[in-house]
Amino acid sequence: MPTLRRPLTSPRKHPVQRRSTELVATILAAAIRVLEREGAARFTTIRVAEVAGVSVGSLYQYFPNKQAILFRLQTDEWNATAAMLQAILADTSRPPHDRLNAAIRAFFDSECEEAALRLALADAAPAYRDAPEAQAHRERGAETERAFVAAAAPHATAAQRAFAGELIFATMSALGKHVSEGRRSRAEVERWADAVSAMLVAYLAQLGARPPPHRRPRAPSRPPRK
C-alpha cells in the first residue's frame, strides 16, 4: 500500500507551548518582511530564518518548506478578510446599501495597507490555489454573498442572487487590487470605494424591485359598424 505524502502546504507540527507559539509568530512576521521587501521570487526558508534570527532547523520544526509558510500567511489573510466582511455585511441594524458601502471601504483600505504582501502572495498562489483550505475559503465567501444579496434584493430569483453575489465580490476584488497598485491618497481610495458602491447599490436596487403586477392584455377594440 503506497505511503500517503503530506501536502506541500501542510505544517510539520502545530505549536502548543507559549514559547513555540512565539517562535511561529516570529517566523511569520519575518516572512511578511521578506515578502514585502524582496518579493515572492526571492522568498526562501533560509532568508526567512535569517530575518527571524532563528536557525533553519528551528523553522523546519513547524514549516517543512516555503510553500507551507506562504500558505499559512495566505490562510491568515483569508480568515481576517472574511471575518471583516462577514461582520459588516451581516449587521442587520444597518440598511443593505450602508453595509455594502462600509464593506467596500474597509476592503479597499485593507488592500492598500497590505498591498505589497497581497501582491507577493498572489504571485505565489499557484502553489496552493487548489488546496482544500482554499476551497473552504471560497465556500465561506459564497455563503456571505448569498446572505447579503438575499437581504438586499429579496424579490430577486435564486439565479439572479447567485449572479449578483459573484458580480459584487468579483468587482470588489478586481477593483480593490487595481486601487491598491497605485499610490493613492486616503481621499482617492474612498472616492473609488464610494463610486463602486454606488454602482453596485444601483444594480441591487433594480434587481430587488418588486415586479409589476401581471395584467391581462386588453382585447383590441373593434371598429364601429357602418
Secondary structure, DSSP 8 states (H G I E B T S, - for coil): -------TTS-S----SHHHHHHHHHHHHHHHHHHHHH-GGG--HHHHHHHHTS-HHHHHTT-SSHHHHHHHHHHHHHHHHHHHHHHHHT-TTS-HHHHHHHHHHHHHHHHHHTHHHHHHHHHHGGGTTTSHHHHHHHHHHHHHHHHHHHHH-TTS-HHHHHHHHHHHHHHHHHHHHHHHTS---HHHHHHHHHHHHHHHHHHHHHHSS-----------------
